[in-house]
Amino acid sequence: MFGEEKGLTERDRMIATSTKFKLAMARAGFYEAAVNAVSEKSSDVELAIRFQNSININRTDPWINDLAERIGISPEQLDELFRASWEIE
């Protein structure tokens, strides 16, 4: 499933389409919290734009880690969301 790039960790190679990642979030019960977090008036506008418009999401993108932290998703749970997104048809 992963490329053969040497020196990269599993997390470095984790990527998902935005649609599949958001579906995985919804199935795990996190999507609504994410939408609320990026919709708040005090929210980071750049974070909202990236969440709403990204085509692909990389596990090591700082913004996805920031969003996960804001809504209480642990690094391990974030890894599992990426893995779950790979199973979505």
GROMACS elastic network, one bead per residue, 0.5 to 0.9 nm:
[ bonds ]
;  ai    aj funct       b0    kb
    2     5     6  0.84689   500
    2    10     6  0.77854   500
    2    13     6  0.62740   500
    2    14     6  0.77615   500
    3     6     6  0.88709   500
    3    13     6  0.71406   500
    4     8     6  0.86506   500
    5     8     6  0.61189   500
    5    13     6  0.85203   500
    6     9     6  0.86093   500
    8    11     6  0.79042   500
    8    12     6  0.56438   500
    8    13     6  0.68772   500
    9    12     6  0.50683   500
    9    13     6  0.66478   500
    9    14     6  0.89331   500
   10    13     6  0.52957   500
   10    14     6  0.63801   500
   11    14     6  0.51037   500
   11    15     6  0.85916   500
   11    58     6  0.85973   500
   11    59     6  0.59664   500
   11    60     6  0.66457   500
   11    79     6  0.73395   500
   12    15     6  0.84268   500
   12    58     6  0.78625   500
   12    59     6  0.67149   500
   12    60     6  0.60373   500
   13    58     6  0.77738   500
   13    59     6  0.75957   500
   13    60     6  0.84905   500
   14    57     6  0.84767   500
   14    58     6  0.59633   500
   14    59     6  0.52694   500
   14    60     6  0.77937   500
   14    79     6  0.80864   500
   14    82     6  0.67631   500
   14    83     6  0.81462   500
   15    56     6  0.67776   500
   15    57     6  0.55984   500
   15    59     6  0.60029   500
   15    60     6  0.87960   500
   15    82     6  0.70475   500
   15    86     6  0.88522   500
   16    19     6  0.81879   500
   16    20     6  0.65941   500
   16    21     6  0.59118   500
   16    55     6  0.87360   500
   16    56     6  0.56191   500
   16    57     6  0.53623   500
   16    58     6  0.66542   500
   16    59     6  0.82158   500
   16    82     6  0.64047   500
   16    83     6  0.86842   500
   16    85     6  0.65430   500
   16    86     6  0.69514   500
   17    20     6  0.53885   500
   17    21     6  0.60752   500
   17    22     6  0.85238   500
   17    54     6  0.82727   500
   17    55     6  0.59075   500
   17    57     6  0.60595   500
   17    58     6  0.88137   500
   17    85     6  0.80675   500
   17    86     6  0.88971   500
   18    21     6  0.51219   500
   18    22     6  0.60176   500
   18    23     6  0.84966   500
   18    51     6  0.81321   500
   18    52     6  0.86249   500
   18    53     6  0.81774   500
   18    54     6  0.61518   500
   18    55     6  0.53117   500
   18    56     6  0.50834   500
   18    57     6  0.58798   500
   19    22     6  0.52438   500
   19    23     6  0.61666   500
   19    24     6  0.86523   500
   19    55     6  0.78429   500
   19    56     6  0.83775   500
   19    85     6  0.87396   500
   20    23     6  0.50003   500
   20    24     6  0.61681   500
   20    25     6  0.85918   500
   20    82     6  0.87623   500
   20    84     6  0.86227   500
   20    85     6  0.50822   500
   20    86     6  0.74182   500
   20    87     6  0.87302   500
   20    88     6  0.63237   500
   20    89     6  0.81173   500
   21    24     6  0.50399   500
   21    25     6  0.62154   500
   21    26     6  0.86525   500
   21    56     6  0.87235   500
   21    57     6  0.76901   500
   21    81     6  0.68757   500
   21    82     6  0.64439   500
   21    84     6  0.79602   500
   21    85     6  0.50783   500
   21    86     6  0.82976   500
   21    88     6  0.88524   500
   22    26     6  0.61143   500
   22    27     6  0.85921   500
   22    30     6  0.87551   500
   22    31     6  0.64475   500
   22    81     6  0.89606   500
   22    85     6  0.80922   500
   23    27     6  0.61605   500
   23    28     6  0.85615   500
   23    31     6  0.78113   500
   23    85     6  0.72052   500
   23    88     6  0.79707   500
   24    27     6  0.51257   500
   24    28     6  0.61887   500
   24    29     6  0.85962   500
   24    30     6  0.85559   500
   24    31     6  0.82740   500
   24    81     6  0.58348   500
   24    82     6  0.76838   500
   24    83     6  0.88604   500
   24    84     6  0.59401   500
   24    85     6  0.52397   500
   24    86     6  0.89417   500
   24    88     6  0.77215   500
   25    28     6  0.51183   500
   25    29     6  0.61146   500
   25    32     6  0.85452   500
   25    34     6  0.85666   500
   25    81     6  0.65244   500
   25    84     6  0.89039   500
   25    85     6  0.84565   500
   26    29     6  0.50212   500
   26    30     6  0.56527   500
   26    32     6  0.72170   500
   27    30     6  0.76880   500
   27    31     6  0.80280   500
   28    31     6  0.78332   500
   28    81     6  0.78848   500
   29    32     6  0.72400   500
   29    33     6  0.81350   500
   30    33     6  0.54491   500
   30    34     6  0.63140   500
   30    35     6  0.88612   500
   30    71     6  0.78080   500
   30    73     6  0.82037   500
   31    34     6  0.50684   500
   31    35     6  0.62253   500
   31    36     6  0.85832   500
   32    35     6  0.51147   500
   32    36     6  0.61131   500
   32    37     6  0.85119   500
   33    36     6  0.50501   500
   33    37     6  0.60208   500
   33    38     6  0.87359   500
   33    71     6  0.62847   500
   34    37     6  0.50021   500
   34    38     6  0.63405   500
   34    39     6  0.84987   500
   34    51     6  0.86563   500
   34    67     6  0.70601   500
   34    68     6  0.79520   500
   34    70     6  0.84147   500
   34    71     6  0.65561   500
   35    38     6  0.53905   500
   35    39     6  0.60372   500
   35    40     6  0.87643   500
   35    48     6  0.85218   500
   35    51     6  0.85313   500
   35    52     6  0.87614   500
   36    40     6  0.62119   500
   37    40     6  0.57081   500
   37    43     6  0.67077   500
   37    48     6  0.84020   500
   37    67     6  0.76694   500
   37    70     6  0.73602   500
   37    71     6  0.72015   500
   38    41     6  0.83931   500
   38    42     6  0.87720   500
   38    43     6  0.55618   500
   38    44     6  0.70814   500
   38    45     6  0.76785   500
   38    47     6  0.67138   500
   38    49     6  0.84903   500
   38    51     6  0.76703   500
   38    52     6  0.86933   500
   38    67     6  0.81841   500
   39    42     6  0.83673   500
   39    43     6  0.65221   500
   39    45     6  0.88753   500
   39    48     6  0.70360   500
   40    43     6  0.50388   500
   40    44     6  0.85930   500
   41    44     6  0.84854   500
   41    45     6  0.89897   500
   42    45     6  0.85778   500
   43    46     6  0.87257   500
   43    47     6  0.76362   500
   43    48     6  0.73678   500
   44    47     6  0.52547   500
   44    48     6  0.64195   500
   44    49     6  0.88502   500
   45    48     6  0.50930   500
   45    49     6  0.62443   500
   45    50     6  0.86600   500
   46    49     6  0.51209   500
   46    50     6  0.61549   500
   46    51     6  0.85701   500
   46    63     6  0.86552   500
   47    50     6  0.51909   500
   47    51     6  0.60911   500
   47    52     6  0.85043   500
   47    63     6  0.61534   500
   47    64     6  0.82874   500
   47    66     6  0.84606   500
   47    67     6  0.76313   500
   48    51     6  0.51744   500
   48    52     6  0.60006   500
   48    53     6  0.83810   500
   49    52     6  0.52091   500
   49    53     6  0.58040   500
   49    54     6  0.78503   500
   50    53     6  0.53366   500
   50    54     6  0.53095   500
   50    63     6  0.76516   500
   50    64     6  0.87450   500
   51    54     6  0.60473   500
   51    57     6  0.87627   500
   51    63     6  0.83049   500
   51    64     6  0.78752   500
   51    67     6  0.87094   500
   54    57     6  0.66492   500
   57    60     6  0.86442   500
   57    61     6  0.72656   500
   57    64     6  0.76365   500
   58    61     6  0.53538   500
   58    64     6  0.78921   500
   58    82     6  0.89740   500
   59    62     6  0.83495   500
   59    64     6  0.70441   500
   59    65     6  0.76107   500
   59    78     6  0.79274   500
   59    79     6  0.75087   500
   59    82     6  0.74495   500
   60    63     6  0.85656   500
   60    64     6  0.76105   500
   60    65     6  0.72749   500
   61    64     6  0.56812   500
   61    65     6  0.67120   500
   61    66     6  0.88728   500
   62    65     6  0.52360   500
   62    66     6  0.61435   500
   62    67     6  0.87024   500
   63    67     6  0.61328   500
   63    68     6  0.85279   500
   64    67     6  0.50642   500
   64    68     6  0.60589   500
   64    69     6  0.85524   500
   64    78     6  0.89196   500
   65    68     6  0.50524   500
   65    69     6  0.61570   500
   65    70     6  0.86205   500
   65    73     6  0.87888   500
   65    75     6  0.77858   500
   65    78     6  0.81139   500
   66    69     6  0.51880   500
   66    70     6  0.62254   500
   66    71     6  0.88713   500
   67    70     6  0.50588   500
   67    71     6  0.64382   500
   67    72     6  0.86452   500
   67    73     6  0.84320   500
   68    71     6  0.53990   500
   68    72     6  0.60756   500
   68    74     6  0.70176   500
   68    75     6  0.79138   500
   68    78     6  0.71013   500
   69    72     6  0.51361   500
   69    73     6  0.56940   500
   69    74     6  0.68460   500
   69    75     6  0.83180   500
   70    73     6  0.77417   500
   73    76     6  0.80564   500
   73    77     6  0.58840   500
   73    78     6  0.62837   500
   74    77     6  0.50685   500
   74    78     6  0.61783   500
   74    79     6  0.86597   500
   75    78     6  0.50335   500
   75    79     6  0.62921   500
   75    80     6  0.87523   500
   76    79     6  0.50462   500
   76    80     6  0.63680   500
   76    81     6  0.87587   500
   77    81     6  0.62331   500
   77    82     6  0.87798   500
   78    81     6  0.50216   500
   78    82     6  0.64658   500
   78    83     6  0.87444   500
   79    82     6  0.52599   500
   79    83     6  0.63632   500
   79    84     6  0.86677   500
   80    84     6  0.59501   500
   80    85     6  0.84588   500
   81    85     6  0.60971   500
   81    86     6  0.88155   500
   82    85     6  0.50929   500
   82    86     6  0.66433   500
   83    86     6  0.53657   500
   83    87     6  0.71115   500
   84    87     6  0.53960   500
   84    88     6  0.69733   500
   85    88     6  0.53747   500
   85    89     6  0.87251   500
   86    89     6  0.80673   500
